[in-house]
Amino acid sequence: MTSKRGERCANRRASSISSVLAIAAVASFFSAACSSNANDGGGTSNVGVDVNSGALSLTFDHAAQSTGVPRDLLLAIARVEDGLELPAQRTVLEIDNAVPAAGPLMLRRGKLDTLARAAVLSGKTELELRQNSDLALDAGARVLAELGTKSGARAEDLASWKAAIEDMSGYADDAHREEYAHRVFATLARGGVFDGRDGEKLSLGQHDLPPTLTLDISEALHTLTTAQFAGAQWIPTSCNNKCTIGRAGNPVQYVVIHDTEGGWDASVATLQNDPGKSVQYIVGTDGKVAQFVTEETTAWHAGNFYYNQRSVGIEHVGYASKPYTEAEYAASAKLVSYLTKKYGITPDRSHIIGHQQIPNGTKIAESAGPCVTSPSACAGNVDFGGADHHTDPGDWEWATYMPRIGGAAKCNDATTLWNCSYDLKKAFRCNAGKVAVETCDGTNACEVKPSGQDDVCNMGTKPTSTPPSTSTPADPGNVNVSPGDMAGVAQTTGAPVAGDDVSAPPAASDQGGCSVSHASGSGSASGFGLLALVGMIAALGTRRRRAA
């Protein structure tokens, strides 16, 4: 997997301001431009937005017309799969990714290998389908049409597609197959206007379906078997050619962080069924957690049997084009905290590691220590990443993640410049051998600046009985930092160089940074002077955003 940093910085770009507005309007607009306005695609108003007029909508229309599968059924499945925003072309893929999902329908290697079947029916290779979302949508419609024909489904009767939908899910157990179909039918019943790729909007009309098909039956999944981690779903998974019973007496010493390149259902169905791979846990973008095999089982997740026997693996639903969510980070941290306490695992970056840190036993000893250079350097080093040189979890935000579990990131998990966190609520940097993290709770939170400059962390007023800090730039607690202050701090790309400290952070030129400032305690938000406000707006309007 490639780094997600570039895509995330692009997603943060604010709109340029083309005219001078009244002071109140300017302040309102400036605040809106710096806040997140995510659309959950739940059928909200879209005044002035063209719906069902883009390339993706036309692809759904063509797939439906050419196969006889109802267009709205295809759209509802893609919505459930979280596949509508998948890029049209995915040219950067790990060929042997743990979850080789394809297209908006997330074709996968479930109990029914819809990816393999789609390749046969379309005459395309599996890799071509994974790379081209439109080809995969058309091929997936062919698979669904074939399943519908076998089960007697009718185009005019959406309810008649239930068996085909359950087969399409790829789940091996009846409970998850039925619950998946219920989610698809519930989506059809609700309808809505959903976000698609490239800003496109797609509408789904409401359909009258029997309540017995649309009820939420997800709670029943928790009664299958009690998972070891409280609140997790249990996913019945056979160990046949997927894992090894027991750990041969070895203690659990590590937690390995992975990510998938598919949605929740594609990831779970694949990890439940696809031979040669397994993992103990998975965390979804909504914070949902599921368990496949017991913690006492040696899951095959690291590409290194030595580490498999001594670790618990956690997959995280994620894509190279999207940041991880707060719900996912929070749920993952809660799970890891449970594991560190249960097994006495040290909560540091030598024991809480990414897949890209696992030794590649075909290059070095399987029992060698984890990679200790920067995440990007580890990902680029063929001696690590397990036997198949995996690079996940990509741009995992270790600097803000590790404090959640009572630990700290390595200094080379950050740069010497301040960087805004993924949600623009925190800022972090490496300074004096430690990672400093600040909360940006002031107006405009954290502002991303061009590459090579500190990002700006606007901090709210903190009640204090002592004068403001006048610490030197070498103090991680310094709250007034400029790029020039860092001139004396050693910088490195994090790649292993003879004589270098491998714990040093990557060069600041590789990623942006963030300066930290407290808000004045003498006034309200209107305390910003007009000239300062206009100056900041003008700067934002003319300055090109930094590239990662």
C-alpha positions as CSV (number, residue, x, y, z in Angstrom):
1,M,0.0,0.0,0.0
2,T,1.2,3.5,-0.7
3,S,1.1,6.3,1.8
4,K,-2.3,8.0,2.4
5,R,-0.7,11.3,3.3
6,G,-1.1,12.9,-0.2
7,E,-4.8,12.0,-0.5
8,R,-5.5,13.2,3.0
9,C,-3.8,16.6,2.4
10,A,-5.9,17.0,-0.8
11,N,-9.1,16.3,1.1
12,R,-8.2,19.1,3.5
13,R,-7.9,21.8,0.9
14,A,-10.1,24.8,1.6
15,S,-12.0,26.7,-1.1
16,S,-10.3,30.0,-2.2
17,I,-12.1,33.2,-1.4
18,S,-12.8,35.3,-4.5
19,S,-14.3,38.5,-3.0
20,V,-14.4,40.7,0.1
21,L,-17.5,40.1,2.2
22,A,-19.0,41.9,5.1
23,I,-17.1,41.3,8.4
24,A,-19.7,38.9,9.8
25,A,-20.1,37.0,6.6
26,V,-16.3,36.7,6.2
27,A,-16.0,35.3,9.7
28,S,-18.8,32.9,9.1
29,F,-17.3,31.7,5.8
30,F,-13.8,31.4,7.2
31,S,-15.1,29.2,10.0
32,A,-17.0,27.0,7.6
33,A,-14.0,26.7,5.2
34,C,-11.9,25.3,8.1
35,S,-14.5,22.8,9.4
36,S,-15.4,19.3,8.2
37,N,-18.6,19.0,6.3
38,A,-18.8,15.3,5.6
39,N,-21.9,14.0,3.9
40,D,-23.1,10.7,5.2
41,G,-25.1,10.1,2.1
42,G,-28.2,9.4,4.0
43,G,-30.7,11.0,1.7
44,T,-30.1,14.6,2.7
45,S,-31.0,17.7,0.7
46,N,-28.8,18.3,-2.4
47,V,-30.2,21.6,-3.7
48,G,-28.5,22.6,-6.9
49,V,-26.6,19.3,-7.3
50,D,-27.1,17.1,-10.4
51,V,-28.1,13.6,-9.3
52,N,-27.7,10.5,-11.4
53,S,-26.0,12.4,-14.2
54,G,-22.4,11.3,-13.8
55,A,-20.2,8.6,-15.2
56,L,-20.8,6.2,-12.3
57,S,-24.6,6.5,-12.5
58,L,-24.4,5.7,-16.2
59,T,-22.2,2.7,-15.4
60,F,-24.9,1.4,-13.0
61,D,-27.6,2.0,-15.7
62,H,-25.5,0.0,-18.3
63,A,-24.8,-2.8,-15.9
64,A,-28.5,-3.2,-15.1
65,Q,-29.7,-3.0,-18.7
66,S,-27.1,-5.5,-19.9
67,T,-27.8,-8.1,-17.2
68,G,-31.4,-7.7,-16.2
69,V,-30.5,-7.0,-12.6
70,P,-32.5,-4.1,-11.1
71,R,-30.4,-1.0,-11.1
72,D,-31.5,0.0,-7.6
73,L,-30.5,-3.4,-6.3
74,L,-27.0,-2.9,-7.6
75,L,-26.9,0.5,-6.1
76,A,-28.1,-0.7,-2.7
77,I,-25.5,-3.4,-2.6
78,A,-22.8,-0.9,-3.5
79,R,-24.0,1.4,-0.8
80,V,-23.9,-1.4,1.8
81,E,-20.4,-2.3,0.7
82,D,-19.2,1.3,1.0
83,G,-18.1,1.0,-2.6
84,L,-19.6,4.0,-4.3
85,E,-16.6,6.3,-3.7
86,L,-14.1,3.8,-4.9
87,P,-11.9,5.5,-7.6
88,A,-12.6,4.6,-11.2
89,Q,-9.0,3.4,-11.6
90,R,-6.9,1.8,-8.8
91,T,-3.4,1.5,-10.3
92,V,-1.5,1.2,-7.0
93,L,-2.4,-2.1,-5.5
94,E,-0.5,-4.8,-3.6
95,I,-1.0,-7.8,-5.8
96,D,-1.3,-10.2,-2.9
97,N,-3.3,-7.9,-0.6
98,A,-5.2,-9.8,2.1
99,V,-8.5,-8.5,0.8
100,P,-8.4,-8.3,-3.0
101,A,-11.8,-6.6,-3.4
102,A,-12.9,-5.2,-6.7
103,G,-15.4,-2.5,-7.8
104,P,-18.4,-0.9,-6.1
105,L,-19.9,-4.4,-5.3
106,M,-16.6,-5.4,-3.6
107,L,-16.2,-8.7,-5.4
108,R,-14.1,-10.9,-3.1
109,R,-12.9,-14.4,-2.1
110,G,-15.8,-15.3,0.1
111,K,-17.5,-18.7,0.4
112,L,-18.6,-17.9,-3.1
113,D,-15.5,-16.4,-4.8
114,T,-17.3,-13.6,-6.7
115,L,-14.0,-12.1,-7.9
116,A,-13.0,-15.3,-9.6
117,R,-16.4,-15.9,-11.1
118,A,-16.7,-12.3,-12.3
119,A,-13.4,-12.8,-14.1
120,V,-14.7,-15.9,-15.9
121,L,-18.0,-14.3,-16.9
122,S,-16.4,-11.0,-18.1
123,G,-13.3,-12.4,-19.8
124,K,-11.1,-10.1,-17.7
125,T,-8.4,-11.0,-15.3
126,E,-8.9,-10.5,-11.6
127,L,-6.3,-7.8,-11.5
128,E,-8.0,-5.9,-14.3
129,L,-11.2,-6.0,-12.3
130,R,-9.5,-4.8,-9.1
131,Q,-7.9,-1.9,-11.0
132,N,-11.0,-0.8,-13.1
133,S,-14.1,-0.2,-10.9
134,D,-16.4,0.1,-13.9
135,L,-15.3,-3.2,-15.4
136,A,-15.8,-4.8,-11.9
137,L,-19.3,-3.3,-11.6
138,D,-20.4,-4.8,-14.9
139,A,-18.8,-8.1,-14.1
140,G,-20.3,-8.2,-10.6
141,A,-23.8,-7.6,-12.2
142,R,-23.2,-10.7,-14.3
143,V,-22.5,-12.7,-11.2
144,L,-25.6,-11.5,-9.5
145,A,-27.7,-12.1,-12.6
146,E,-26.4,-15.7,-12.7
147,L,-27.2,-16.2,-9.0
148,G,-30.7,-14.7,-9.6
149,T,-31.4,-17.1,-12.5
150,K,-30.4,-20.1,-10.4
151,S,-32.7,-19.0,-7.5
152,G,-35.6,-17.9,-9.6
153,A,-35.3,-14.1,-9.0
154,R,-37.5,-11.7,-11.0
155,A,-36.5,-8.2,-12.1
156,E,-39.9,-6.8,-11.0
157,D,-39.8,-8.4,-7.5
158,L,-36.8,-7.2,-5.4
159,A,-37.7,-9.6,-2.6
160,S,-37.2,-12.6,-4.9
161,W,-33.4,-11.7,-5.0
162,K,-32.9,-12.7,-1.3
163,A,-31.1,-16.0,-1.9
164,A,-28.9,-14.4,-4.6
165,I,-27.9,-11.5,-2.3
166,E,-27.0,-14.0,0.5
167,D,-24.8,-15.9,-1.9
168,M,-23.3,-12.7,-3.1
169,S,-22.3,-11.7,0.4
170,G,-19.7,-14.5,0.5
171,Y,-20.3,-15.2,4.2
172,A,-20.1,-18.9,5.2
173,D,-22.6,-18.8,8.1
174,D,-26.3,-18.4,7.8
175,A,-26.6,-15.7,10.4
176,H,-24.3,-13.3,8.6
177,R,-25.7,-14.1,5.2
178,E,-29.2,-13.2,6.4
179,E,-28.1,-10.1,8.2
180,Y,-26.3,-8.9,5.1
181,A,-29.4,-9.4,3.0
182,H,-31.5,-7.5,5.5
183,R,-29.1,-4.5,5.3
184,V,-29.5,-4.4,1.5
185,F,-33.3,-4.6,1.7
186,A,-33.3,-1.9,4.4
187,T,-31.3,0.4,2.1
188,L,-33.8,-0.3,-0.7
189,A,-36.7,0.6,1.6
190,R,-35.1,3.8,2.9
191,G,-33.8,5.1,-0.4
192,G,-31.7,8.2,-0.4
193,V,-29.1,10.3,-2.2
194,F,-25.6,9.0,-1.8
195,D,-22.1,10.3,-2.4
196,G,-20.2,8.7,-5.2
197,R,-16.7,9.1,-6.6
198,D,-15.5,12.5,-7.9
199,G,-18.3,14.3,-6.1
200,E,-21.1,12.5,-7.9
201,K,-24.5,12.0,-6.3
202,L,-26.6,8.9,-6.9
203,S,-30.3,8.6,-5.9
204,L,-32.1,5.5,-4.8
205,G,-35.9,5.5,-4.7
206,Q,-37.8,4.1,-1.7
207,H,-39.2,0.6,-2.2
208,D,-42.1,-1.1,-0.5
209,L,-40.7,-4.3,1.0
210,P,-42.0,-6.7,3.6
211,P,-40.8,-5.6,7.1
212,T,-39.6,-9.2,7.7
213,L,-36.9,-8.4,5.1
214,T,-35.9,-5.0,6.4
215,L,-35.7,-5.4,10.2
216,D,-32.3,-4.8,11.8
217,I,-31.2,-8.3,13.0
218,S,-27.6,-7.4,13.7
219,E,-28.0,-8.0,17.5
220,A,-28.5,-11.7,16.8
221,L,-24.9,-11.9,15.6
222,H,-23.7,-11.4,19.1
223,T,-25.4,-14.5,20.3
224,L,-23.5,-16.9,17.9
225,T,-20.5,-17.3,20.3
226,T,-19.2,-14.9,22.9
227,A,-16.1,-13.2,21.6
228,Q,-13.1,-12.7,24.0
229,F,-13.2,-9.0,23.6
230,A,-16.4,-7.5,25.1
231,G,-18.8,-6.2,22.4
232,A,-17.1,-7.9,19.5
233,Q,-19.0,-10.0,17.0
234,W,-17.9,-13.6,16.6
235,I,-17.3,-14.7,13.0
236,P,-17.4,-18.5,12.7
237,T,-14.1,-19.4,11.0
238,S,-12.6,-22.8,10.2
239,C,-8.9,-23.2,10.9
240,N,-8.5,-25.6,8.0
241,N,-5.6,-24.3,5.9
242,K,-6.0,-20.9,7.6
243,C,-4.4,-21.1,11.1
244,T,-2.7,-23.3,13.7
245,I,-4.3,-24.5,16.9
246,G,-2.4,-23.2,19.9
247,R,0.8,-21.2,20.2
248,A,3.3,-24.0,21.0
249,G,3.8,-22.5,24.5
250,N,4.9,-19.1,23.2
251,P,3.7,-16.0,25.0
252,V,1.9,-13.2,23.3
253,Q,4.4,-10.4,23.0
254,Y,3.2,-8.2,20.1
255,V,0.1,-6.7,18.6
256,V,0.4,-6.3,14.8
257,I,-1.6,-3.5,13.1
258,H,-2.9,-4.3,9.5
259,D,-5.3,-2.7,7.1
260,T,-7.5,-4.1,4.4
261,E,-8.3,-2.5,1.0
262,G,-12.0,-3.4,1.1
263,G,-15.1,-2.5,3.0
264,W,-16.3,-4.3,6.1
265,D,-18.3,-7.1,4.4
266,A,-15.6,-7.8,1.8
267,S,-12.9,-7.9,4.4
268,V,-14.8,-10.1,6.9
269,A,-16.1,-12.5,4.2
270,T,-12.6,-12.8,2.7
271,L,-10.8,-13.4,6.1
272,Q,-13.5,-15.9,7.1
273,N,-13.1,-18.0,3.9
274,D,-10.0,-17.3,1.9
275,P,-7.3,-20.1,2.5
276,G,-3.8,-19.3,3.7
277,K,-4.7,-16.2,5.8
278,S,-6.4,-15.4,9.1
279,V,-6.3,-12.9,11.9
280,Q,-7.8,-12.6,15.4
281,Y,-9.6,-9.3,15.1
282,I,-10.9,-6.7,12.7
283,V,-12.0,-3.1,13.3
284,G,-14.5,-1.3,11.1
285,T,-14.6,2.4,10.1
286,D,-17.6,2.8,12.4
287,G,-15.8,1.3,15.4
288,K,-17.3,-2.2,15.1
289,V,-15.1,-5.1,16.1
290,A,-15.2,-8.7,15.2
291,Q,-13.2,-11.8,16.1
292,F,-12.4,-14.7,13.8
293,V,-10.3,-17.1,15.9
294,T,-9.4,-17.2,19.5
295,E,-6.4,-15.4,20.9
296,E,-4.9,-18.7,21.8
297,T,-4.8,-19.7,18.1
298,T,-1.8,-18.9,15.9
299,A,-3.4,-16.9,13.1
300,W,-1.6,-16.6,9.8
301,H,-1.4,-12.8,9.4
302,A,2.2,-11.6,9.5
303,G,3.9,-13.6,6.8
304,N,6.3,-14.8,9.5
305,F,5.4,-17.8,11.7
306,Y,7.7,-16.7,14.5
307,Y,5.7,-13.5,14.9
308,N,2.4,-15.3,14.2
309,Q,3.0,-17.5,17.2
310,R,3.8,-14.5,19.4
311,S,1.3,-11.9,18.3
312,V,-2.3,-10.9,18.0
313,G,-3.2,-9.5,14.6
314,I,-5.8,-6.8,14.1
315,E,-7.0,-5.8,10.6
316,H,-8.5,-2.4,10.1
317,V,-11.0,-1.6,7.3
318,G,-9.3,1.1,5.2
319,Y,-8.4,2.5,1.8
320,A,-5.4,4.3,0.4
321,S,-7.7,7.1,-0.7
322,K,-9.4,7.7,2.7
323,P,-8.2,8.5,6.2
324,Y,-9.0,6.2,9.1
325,T,-11.9,7.4,11.1
326,E,-12.0,8.6,14.7
327,A,-14.3,5.7,15.6
328,E,-11.9,3.2,14.1
329,Y,-8.9,4.7,16.0
330,A,-10.8,4.8,19.3
331,A,-12.1,1.2,19.0
332,S,-8.7,-0.1,17.9
333,A,-7.0,1.6,20.9
334,K,-9.6,0.1,23.3
335,L,-8.9,-3.3,21.9
336,V,-5.1,-2.9,22.0
337,S,-5.4,-1.6,25.6
338,Y,-7.3,-4.7,26.5
339,L,-4.6,-6.9,24.9
340,T,-1.6,-5.2,26.5
341,K,-3.2,-5.5,30.0
342,K,-4.2,-9.1,29.5
343,Y,-0.9,-10.3,28.2
344,G,1.5,-7.8,29.8
345,I,2.6,-6.4,26.5
346,T,4.7,-3.3,26.7
347,P,2.7,-0.4,25.0
348,D,5.6,0.9,22.9
349,R,6.5,0.8,19.2
350,S,8.8,-2.2,19.7
351,H,5.7,-4.3,20.6
352,I,2.8,-2.5,19.0
353,I,3.9,-2.7,15.4
354,G,2.7,-2.4,11.8
355,H,2.8,-5.2,9.3
356,Q,5.6,-3.3,7.5
357,Q,7.8,-3.8,10.5
358,I,7.7,-7.6,10.5
359,P,11.0,-9.3,9.4
360,N,10.9,-10.9,5.9
361,G,12.1,-14.4,6.7
362,T,13.2,-14.9,3.0
363,K,15.7,-12.0,3.5
364,I,16.7,-12.0,7.2
365,A,16.0,-14.2,10.2
366,E,12.4,-14.6,11.1
367,S,13.2,-14.0,14.7
368,A,15.0,-10.7,14.0
369,G,13.6,-7.6,15.7
370,P,10.9,-5.4,14.2
371,C,12.0,-2.6,11.8
372,V,12.8,0.5,13.8
373,T,13.2,3.1,11.1
374,S,10.4,5.4,10.0
375,P,7.2,3.7,8.7
376,S,7.9,4.9,5.2
377,A,11.5,3.6,5.4
378,C,10.2,0.2,6.7
379,A,7.7,0.0,3.9
380,G,10.5,0.6,1.4
381,N,12.8,-2.0,2.9
382,V,12.4,-5.5,1.4
383,D,13.9,-7.0,4.5
384,F,10.6,-6.3,6.3
385,G,6.8,-6.6,5.7
386,G,6.7,-10.3,6.2
387,A,7.4,-12.9,3.5
388,D,5.4,-11.0,0.9
389,H,6.8,-7.5,1.9
390,H,3.5,-5.9,2.9
391,T,3.4,-2.2,3.5
392,D,0.3,-1.8,5.6
393,P,-1.1,-0.1,7.6
394,G,0.2,2.7,5.4
395,D,-0.2,6.2,6.9
396,W,-1.3,5.1,10.3
397,E,-1.1,8.0,12.7
398,W,1.1,6.5,15.4
399,A,1.8,9.9,17.1
400,T,-1.8,10.3,18.2
401,Y,-2.6,6.6,18.5
402,M,0.0,5.5,20.9
403,P,-1.0,7.9,23.7
404,R,-4.5,6.4,23.6
405,I,-3.0,3.1,24.9
406,G,-0.7,4.7,27.4
407,G,2.4,4.6,25.2
408,A,4.3,7.0,22.9
409,A,5.3,6.9,19.3
410,K,8.8,6.6,18.0
411,C,10.4,10.0,17.1
412,N,10.7,8.8,13.5
413,D,6.9,8.2,13.4
414,A,6.7,12.0,13.1
415,T,8.8,14.8,11.6
416,T,10.6,17.8,13.2
417,L,7.9,20.1,12.0
418,W,4.5,20.3,13.5
419,N,1.9,18.3,11.6
420,C,-1.9,18.5,11.9
421,S,-3.6,15.2,12.8
422,Y,-5.9,13.6,10.3
423,D,-9.0,15.2,11.9
424,L,-7.3,18.6,12.4
425,K,-7.9,18.4,16.2
426,K,-4.3,17.8,17.2
427,A,-0.7,18.5,16.1
428,F,2.4,16.6,16.7
429,R,6.1,16.6,16.0
430,C,9.4,15.1,17.1
431,N,11.5,17.3,19.3
432,A,14.5,16.5,21.5
433,G,14.0,12.8,21.0
434,K,10.3,12.7,22.0
435,V,7.0,13.0,20.2
436,A,5.0,16.0,21.4
437,V,1.3,16.1,20.9
438,E,-0.9,19.2,21.4
439,T,-4.6,19.6,21.3
440,C,-5.8,22.3,18.8
441,D,-9.0,23.4,20.5
442,G,-8.9,27.1,19.5
443,T,-10.6,28.8,16.6
444,N,-9.8,27.1,13.3
445,A,-8.3,24.1,15.1
446,C,-5.2,23.0,13.2
447,E,-4.4,24.7,9.9
448,V,-2.3,22.8,7.3
449,K,0.5,24.9,5.7
450,P,2.6,24.3,2.6
451,S,5.3,21.6,2.7
452,G,8.4,22.7,4.7
453,Q,6.4,24.9,7.1
454,D,5.0,24.2,10.5
455,D,1.3,23.6,10.5
456,V,-0.6,26.0,12.9
457,C,-2.2,24.5,16.0
458,N,-4.6,27.1,17.4
459,M,-5.0,26.4,21.1
460,G,-7.8,27.6,23.3
461,T,-7.1,29.6,26.5
462,K,-5.8,27.4,29.3
463,P,-6.5,28.7,32.8
464,T,-3.2,29.2,34.6
465,S,-1.8,31.0,37.6
466,T,1.7,31.3,36.1
467,P,2.9,33.4,33.2
468,P,2.8,32.0,29.6
469,S,5.6,29.6,28.7
470,T,8.8,31.1,27.5
471,S,10.6,27.8,27.0
472,T,13.1,27.4,24.3
473,P,12.4,25.6,21.0
474,A,14.1,22.5,22.3
475,D,11.3,22.1,24.8
476,P,8.5,20.0,23.4
477,G,6.1,22.1,25.4
478,N,6.9,25.3,23.5
479,V,3.8,26.8,22.1
480,N,5.3,29.5,19.8
481,V,7.3,27.6,17.2
482,S,8.4,28.7,13.8
483,P,10.3,26.7,11.2
484,G,13.5,28.8,11.8
485,D,13.5,27.7,15.5
486,M,14.2,24.1,14.3
487,A,17.4,24.9,12.5
488,G,19.5,23.2,15.1
489,V,17.4,20.0,15.2
490,A,18.9,17.1,13.3
491,Q,16.7,15.8,10.4
492,T,16.8,12.6,8.5
493,T,14.6,10.6,6.1
494,G,14.5,7.8,8.7
495,A,16.4,5.4,6.3
496,P,19.2,3.5,7.9
497,V,22.4,5.3,7.3
498,A,25.7,4.3,8.9
499,G,26.3,6.3,12.0
500,D,22.8,7.7,12.2
501,D,20.4,7.4,15.0
502,V,17.6,5.2,13.6
503,S,15.1,6.8,16.1
504,A,15.5,10.2,14.4
505,P,12.4,11.6,12.6
506,P,12.0,11.8,8.8
507,A,13.1,15.0,7.1
508,A,10.7,17.8,7.5
509,S,10.8,18.4,3.8
510,D,9.1,15.0,3.3
511,Q,6.0,16.0,5.2
512,G,4.5,19.2,6.6
513,G,4.6,20.5,10.1
514,C,2.6,22.6,12.6
515,S,3.4,25.6,14.8
516,V,1.4,26.0,18.0
517,S,-0.3,29.1,19.3
518,H,-2.6,29.8,22.2
519,A,-5.6,32.0,21.8
520,S,-5.6,35.3,23.7
521,G,-7.6,35.1,26.9
522,S,-8.6,38.8,26.8
523,G,-11.5,38.6,24.4
524,S,-14.0,36.5,22.4
525,A,-13.5,35.1,18.9
526,S,-14.2,38.6,17.6
527,G,-11.0,39.6,19.3
528,F,-9.2,38.7,16.0
529,G,-8.4,42.1,14.5
530,L,-10.0,42.8,11.1
531,L,-6.6,43.3,9.5
532,A,-5.4,40.0,10.9
533,L,-8.5,38.2,9.7
534,V,-8.4,39.7,6.2
535,G,-4.7,39.0,6.1
536,M,-5.1,35.3,6.9
537,I,-8.0,35.0,4.4
538,A,-5.9,36.6,1.7
539,A,-3.0,34.3,2.5
540,L,-5.2,31.2,2.3
541,G,-6.8,32.5,-0.9
542,T,-3.4,32.9,-2.7
543,R,-1.2,30.2,-1.2
544,R,-1.1,26.8,-2.9
545,R,-1.6,23.9,-0.5
546,R,1.5,21.9,0.2
547,A,2.2,18.6,-1.5
548,A,3.1,15.6,0.6
